[in-house]
Amino acid sequence: AYLLACAAGLMVDPLFLYAVSVSGPLMCVFLDGWFAAAVTTLRCMVDALHAWNLLLRLRTAWAPAKEEKEEDDDADEEAQRVGGGAAPARLPRSKKGGLLLDVFVILPVMQAVGACWYLLGAQRATKCLREQYCAGRVGGCAAGALACAEPLYYGGTSRLGGGVGADRLAWGRNASARATCLDSGDNYQYGAYKWTVMLVANPSRLEKILLPIFWGLMTLSTFGNLASTTEWSEIVFNIITITGGLILVTMLIGNIKVFLNATTSKKQAMHTRLRSVEWWMKRKN
């Protein structure tokens, strides 16, 4: 249960990055307030579970453990007597749980990689919209020029037109900027973030989460299929992603090898013990 809570915590944290969205009708940037509140609630629940587990561990540490140690010693002695001095060796936890640990590692990693990919794709879409918005404006534009009227949006009609200035409504009807930045990923240099064009203005939260997870799994398992631009941040992100995939595959192969070696050694030890018993019985007869 504790490992599940740790994995849940690692998978909940990247969800905060999906709160960044682009309004399709007005082509402005906002934060999904209800989604951020839901993720915050999930994170608080995971933190409460961690705190409860910590209290249980402290309580166990303060309790006397002498009786448990004596019971374990008695059980080992009984096993030695019953088994004729050859008690079965326990398999180390690292060998039994290595493959399961890989699953707990890979799932949060591909979730984190996909969330970072989505956030960087939203940043690239915002950069494209900003270039289109500031083009032809004397003196440039302000830092928050593309922010929606309600940057933290909880629903309603204001983002869709109510209470929005005429300048922002005119910008939302700019067909050239929409075709360049939001309708297709072929009209701008999105590079590795090309698929995020389908997500940044997508109102479906489930699709925003599932497609980046699929992209993270695909990228970590195929390595060299990323098309990158010359922007340094994108190149660094691709390098980190590919290197992480190589490390995860190496860890998986190593744990599989350890598991197979442990299984083979147990079988060999059992066969050796059986041959020794057969030899002893033949000698007695």
Buried (B, 14 or more C-beta within 10 A) or exposed (E): EEEEBBBBBBBBBBBBBBBBBBBBBBBBBBBBBEBBEBBBEBBEBBEEBBEEBEEEEEEEEEEEEEEEEEEEEEEEEEEEEEEEEEBEEEBEEEBEBBEEBBEBBBBBBBBBBBBBBBBBBBBBBBBBBBEBBBEEEEEEEEEEBBBBBBEEBEEEEBBEEEEBEEEBEEBBEBEEBBEBBBEBBEBBBBBBBBBBBBBBBBEEBEEBBEBBBEBBBEBBEEEEEBEBBEBEEBBEBBEEBBEBBEEBBEBBEEBEEBBEEBEEEBEEEEEEEEEEEEEEEEEEE
